[in-house]
Amino acid sequence: MDPVTTVALAGNILQFLQFVGGLLYSTRKLHASATSTSSTNDHLQDICGTLLTFDTQLQRPLVPSTGQGNRPSKHDEPLAECAVACRRDCEDLLRIMNQLQTIATKGSRYWHSFRAALAEVWKQHEIEDLRSRIADRHRQMILLLCAASNESIRALDNHVKDVGRGIWTLGTDSRLDSILSEVRSLQDRVTGLYQNKPVTTDYINSICTGFSKLSLEAQDLKKEVQILSTINYSDRTARHQKIPVAHTRTFKWSLRETEETEVEYGKLRRWLKSDDALFWVSGKPGSGKSTFMKWIADSDETKKCLAVWAGKHEPLIVSHYFTIYGTPIQRSLEGLLRSLVFGILVRKPTLIPKLLVDRWERSFGQPQWTQSELEALLRRFGAEGESLPSKICYFIDGLDEYEGDHLDICQTLKQLSQSPSIKVCVSSRPWNVFEDALGDKPSSKLYMHRLTRGDIHDYTESRLQEHTRWNILQQEVGSVPSQSLINEVVDRSNGVFLWVTLVVSLLREGLTNDDSLFDLRRRLSSFPADLDDFFKHIIQSVDPFYTENMAATLSLALEAQGPLYLEIYSFHDLALADENYAFKEPVDLMDTDPVALGRLYNTVSRRINGRCKGLLERNGGRMEFLHRTVYDFLRTNEMSEFLRDQTKNRHSASLSILEAFVSWIKRLTFPCAKLGRCDPLSEMNDFVTVMKKGLQYARLAEIQGESSRALTAALLDNMEHSITRMLLRGQIEMADPSYARDIFRQLVLEAGVGAYMRNKLTADPKFLTNHYTDRFQSPLYLVLGSSCKLTTEDKCCILNGLLKGGHAPQPPSTSPQAIYTSDRIWRYLLVDCKPDDCTPIVLDSKVDWQWADRLLAYAENNILLALFKYGTSPNTTITIRFSPMFKYEIFKMPIWLVFVLAVSRAHSCKRPEAYEETLAAMLKLAGPLQKATVDTGSNFWDMCHRWFPLPRETNLCGDDFLVRIFTLVLSKIPADLEAFAKAQSWVKPVLSADANSKLAAAVASVQMETSLRSQETRPAEDQQEVSRKRKRGQTRTRRKKRIVCD
């Protein structure tokens, strides 16, 4: 049984025993009728009612423990036995009550006690046996309830911690702590059962109610975490953690109280307290904007200032930090939206069931979030601000590191800030686009490089004073000369904090070498004031012996899709001694002991620091650029050419990274995940994670030229062969090792290594037909999924190859892949859910047109035509949800009607004629258009008029294109029907008068031609009917003749 059922049943049994025990020891009079009782007496009707309630509670079926976390308990069996025995006693007592009722009918009477009443129908020894049984069971149940409660509390405690770990601990308003506090309180109540005190019914009820309440809260917590997990992403906090913590003596000016409204230093504090919506922090590269934004967002003083603005609401601070050097999501709009939504909901989880009703009510499987869904939710936070418990202030750092259109992101944030419940503080470099969009209000912007002179002085002074040689130097030359050195650093910095940190670090190095004040001044004067020149100075100072290694290391860091593991740099160094090192089988495996790894990390990071002079720095187990300005500097044309000249390696950087990954993976051990799932992919979770990171470089390497493509293919073949050896050596643990190679091929396909896959499928059409694809996942769905990185050309080629090779979108029902039915492939194409997801397809209109764009993209690439050829039906019904102002209206319609609606987006296609070809194919497979209806039976064309009036941009493809499209549609509807008139009137507004005339003529011509073809076939059909009638007549005549003869 689950913990709540166990405790509830134990509580019911104990309450029954207490009730019966109380009756047996009671001296209260027992009346047959309630009319003659008082508060000091009992009566038969009350006792019967209570016993009937217990009888019902005790006969509830005992459900065996199943599922994860509900393992059989050692208390289940004795508890079940006690429940059965108690129910027998309960039924015996009910029979006695009926007998007493019969006795009472002979006249109004009462008994001096319940025992006296029992004596009328039971013998004395039977009463004593009952009393003894009740007393023994009562003692047993006290112990059993204690044991079961303690076990259940441990189970609930572990369950809550498992569910909330890694999610709720990120929130300042930790729901996890609240639930765990309730668990501890319940534990105290259970402990009270062990004490030698009378256990009341109310006390037992409080324990049972507590368990029930906690169980419901744990279920809600699980739902909330499931939803939050779909919003969260692994790199969400990576940039925040990378930004250095501000020095203790810096940035205090920004929140200092001042009455002078013209003072620059008080701008931000005044804005935090005011109703002004937008604030812009700008400054030169390296001036400390990110460190400042992190300090402000994390400061308690910021929250106090915002409380003045928020009034009766609680101020809520949510932050996001863009980074150009990181994973794609860290520099995307999707990453921003998910960070903001997650930041709000993780702190205010009560909003989840209120604002995400559809997701909350789902019993299984959460669909992926769309960008428009996230945007709509953020707008709703603002629209319903007064009814929500908090007012929100967003701190968004690094708009210049956003990879999309900078003007668009500015407009998006300005729209968000229009709500009186939202404030937005952003930072960026002072580019023109940001000046124009964000810098129009002097009171709501500041430039860091103009305000940090005091901070730079304090930082420089503090860091130099921390060095033991500085005090000695001051004693030698005096405080005034040494102070002048600090002032010179401040003067030359021009407000660029990064320059200061680099210079101070080098000055401290000089102090370590016992430099004199003169030497320190000379050292300072040798440092260029411009950051780019400073970086050149650092590179030129590298020992020429390390120049090639330095160039190779920096090239790897530049090519990487995010900060690379230290192991990758370690294995890459092997290429200097042996260019074929990645193809060789390992002699020994990687030592995963933390101490050994620590030694390796220290060695590699010191080696890199020696050759790169601090331009790359260690962050945990990875190497990152010192600052975004270093990344920008190395990507200039001059430095790119320098790195190419110095790197004598024949490989591209992508191929070098792939080699290092292959060599590293061969030396790793991947224990079985043991997640209790049937899909072997989950057993190889660690292997899959590392392999995916490596394979992205295979995709990049094979587009670098023919030689790189050939080496990439050779490396992948070598890796596949090595998997067999890794299985034999026990490096990969899984229940069925035969799946390992198949899964590797699936990963290569998903990574988008297109040329390799095309060549393999050309040589062997069954290359992707194997045990795993037959049993678990068809490669067809990997190709069609949004996670697949194949180019459009490769996707179409491979898709056709898979379809020809037997990977049908709708396999026979006897196939293990029968779950991939026609309706599910549309679900996968439109909403990118799992192919075995059984939930209805629900598409948002008005808010979200992505589903239409996806359909058009598939049409443009001829993917839909290929799927139709192999059995996919356009008659599959899907659901479209119209959500104006979040009041949903739902309609169901077949895919081909949805595709008709997508005509308004056809202008976005590079090949609009692909839409025409696909629509024609769909209409051949579709039902009669005049009968096209939505879920309520209302006509499709009525719905088009109400919800889908065609926008003007529909005509961007030109009148001729639209005439051909609507000729296809209208010619399928008889002209004399009302549906034809409605369809025609829907089309009319987007066509010119001349085009409407052409359309009418074209439709009439097609319908006339169809009618003529019908008439041409009719004479032959009529002749056949005459012949059939003649034969039937002849048959009847023969029968009549036989009857006459008989």
NORFENBEL-V643043 format. One record per pair of residues at least 6 apart in sequence whose ideal C-beta (glycine too) atoms are under 6 Angstrom apart, sorted by the first residue. I is the first residue (numbers start at 1). J is the second residue. Records with the same first field share a line. If there is no record, write none. Layout:
BEGIN
I = J + J
END
This chain:
BEGIN
1 = 65 + 76
2 = 70
3 = 152 + 155 + 156
4 = 211 + 212 + 215
6 = 148 + 152
7 = 148 + 149 + 152 + 208 + 211
8 = 208
10 = 144 + 145 + 148
11 = 204 + 208
12 = 57
13 = 82 + 83 + 86 + 141
14 = 141 + 145 + 204
15 = 201 + 204
16 = 54 + 86
17 = 134 + 137 + 138
20 = 134
21 = 134
23 = 114
24 = 115 + 131
26 = 114
27 = 113
28 = 41 + 42
29 = 41 + 110
30 = 42 + 111 + 114 + 117
31 = 37 + 41 + 43 + 110
32 = 44 + 104 + 109
34 = 43 + 45
37 = 43
44 = 97 + 100 + 101
48 = 97
51 = 90 + 93 + 94
54 = 90
55 = 90
58 = 83 + 86 + 87
59 = 87
62 = 80
65 = 71 + 72
69 = 159
75 = 147 + 148
96 = 121
99 = 121
100 = 117
111 = 117
118 = 127
146 = 193 + 194
149 = 190
153 = 187
156 = 214
157 = 183
159 = 218
160 = 179 + 218
163 = 221 + 222 + 225
164 = 176
167 = 225 + 228
168 = 174 + 175 + 176
170 = 346
171 = 346 + 347
172 = 347
173 = 347
175 = 349
179 = 217
182 = 214
186 = 210
189 = 207
224 = 349 + 352
226 = 366
227 = 352 + 359
228 = 346
230 = 366
231 = 338 + 341 + 342
232 = 342
233 = 329
235 = 327 + 330
236 = 339
239 = 321 + 323
240 = 321
242 = 619
243 = 290 + 291 + 294
244 = 291
246 = 291 + 295
247 = 459
249 = 458 + 462
250 = 455 + 459
251 = 292 + 295
253 = 265
254 = 268
255 = 269 + 301
258 = 266
267 = 446
269 = 305
271 = 279 + 444
272 = 305 + 306
273 = 305 + 308 + 309
276 = 444
277 = 417 + 423
278 = 417 + 424
279 = 425 + 444
280 = 426 + 438 + 439 + 445
281 = 289 + 427 + 446
282 = 430 + 447
283 = 289 + 447 + 448 + 449
284 = 449 + 496
285 = 629
286 = 496 + 498 + 531 + 629
287 = 448 + 449 + 495 + 496 + 497
288 = 448 + 497
289 = 427 + 448
290 = 397
293 = 395 + 397 + 427
296 = 302
297 = 317 + 319 + 395
303 = 315
306 = 315 + 393
307 = 315
310 = 391
313 = 390 + 391
314 = 390
315 = 391
316 = 390 + 392
317 = 393
318 = 340 + 343 + 344 + 394
319 = 395
320 = 336 + 339 + 396
321 = 397
322 = 331 + 398 + 401 + 402
323 = 330 + 401
324 = 331 + 401
325 = 625 + 631
326 = 562
327 = 562
329 = 335
331 = 401 + 403
333 = 404
334 = 371
337 = 374
341 = 374 + 377
345 = 352
353 = 360
365 = 837
367 = 831 + 833
368 = 832
370 = 848 + 850
372 = 847 + 848
376 = 847
382 = 419 + 421 + 422
385 = 419 + 421
391 = 421
392 = 422
393 = 423
394 = 424
395 = 425
396 = 426
397 = 427
399 = 426 + 428
400 = 428 + 429
402 = 409
406 = 433
407 = 433
410 = 437
413 = 424
416 = 422
417 = 424
428 = 434
439 = 445
449 = 495
452 = 495
456 = 490 + 493 + 500
457 = 490
460 = 486 + 489 + 504
461 = 486
463 = 504
464 = 470
467 = 508 + 511
469 = 511
474 = 482
477 = 517
481 = 517
492 = 529
493 = 499 + 500
498 = 627
499 = 531
503 = 527
507 = 520
510 = 520 + 523
528 = 534 + 537
531 = 629
532 = 633
535 = 633
538 = 613
542 = 550 + 613
546 = 611
547 = 646
548 = 646 + 648
549 = 611
550 = 611 + 612
551 = 643 + 646 + 647
552 = 647
553 = 608 + 612
554 = 634
555 = 643 + 647 + 653
556 = 653 + 657
557 = 616
558 = 634
559 = 653 + 654
561 = 696
563 = 622 + 624
565 = 621 + 622
566 = 601 + 604 + 621
567 = 664
568 = 660
569 = 604
570 = 604
571 = 660 + 663 + 664
572 = 656 + 660
574 = 581
582 = 659 + 662 + 663
583 = 718
586 = 666 + 667
589 = 667
590 = 667 + 668
605 = 618
608 = 616
615 = 626 + 630
616 = 623
617 = 626
625 = 631
652 = 704 + 708
654 = 697 + 700 + 701
655 = 701 + 708
657 = 697
658 = 697 + 698 + 701 + 715
661 = 694
662 = 715 + 719
665 = 690
666 = 722
669 = 731
670 = 686 + 687 + 732
671 = 733
672 = 683 + 733 + 734
673 = 682 + 683 + 685
675 = 682
679 = 776
680 = 734 + 739
681 = 743
683 = 734
684 = 734
691 = 747
695 = 747 + 751
696 = 751
698 = 712 + 753
699 = 751 + 752 + 753 + 789
701 = 708 + 712
702 = 709 + 712 + 755
709 = 755
713 = 756
716 = 756
720 = 744
723 = 740 + 741 + 744
726 = 732
727 = 737 + 740
732 = 740
738 = 771
739 = 772
742 = 770 + 771 + 772
743 = 772
749 = 757 + 779 + 782
750 = 782 + 788
751 = 789
752 = 789 + 790
754 = 790 + 791 + 794
757 = 798
758 = 797
760 = 767
761 = 767 + 801
765 = 805
768 = 779
773 = 779
774 = 816
775 = 816
778 = 807 + 817 + 820
779 = 802
780 = 802 + 807
781 = 828 + 835
782 = 788
783 = 795 + 798 + 799
786 = 832
792 = 861
796 = 861
800 = 866
803 = 866 + 870
808 = 870 + 871
809 = 825 + 867 + 870 + 872
810 = 821 + 822 + 871
811 = 817 + 818
819 = 836
820 = 835
822 = 872 + 873 + 876
823 = 876
824 = 835
825 = 872
826 = 876 + 895
827 = 833 + 841
828 = 835
830 = 841 + 851
840 = 879
841 = 878 + 879
842 = 879 + 881
843 = 851 + 880
844 = 881 + 883
845 = 880 + 882
846 = 884
847 = 883
852 = 902 + 905
855 = 899 + 902
856 = 902 + 905 + 909
858 = 864
859 = 914 + 915 + 918
860 = 909 + 911 + 914
864 = 918
865 = 921
868 = 921
874 = 895 + 896 + 922 + 925
875 = 894
876 = 895
877 = 892 + 894
879 = 890 + 892
880 = 891
881 = 888 + 890
882 = 889 + 947
891 = 934 + 935
892 = 935
893 = 934
896 = 922 + 926
897 = 932 + 940
899 = 922
901 = 948
903 = 965
904 = 950 + 951 + 954
906 = 912 + 915 + 957
907 = 953 + 956 + 957
909 = 915
912 = 957 + 961
919 = 968
920 = 968
923 = 968
929 = 972 + 973
930 = 973 + 977 + 979
932 = 940
934 = 940 + 943
941 = 979 + 982 + 983 + 986
944 = 986
945 = 986
950 = 990
954 = 990
955 = 990
959 = 992 + 995
963 = 995 + 998 + 999
966 = 987 + 999
967 = 1002 + 1003
970 = 983 + 1003
971 = 1003 + 1006 + 1007
973 = 979 + 980
988 = 996
END
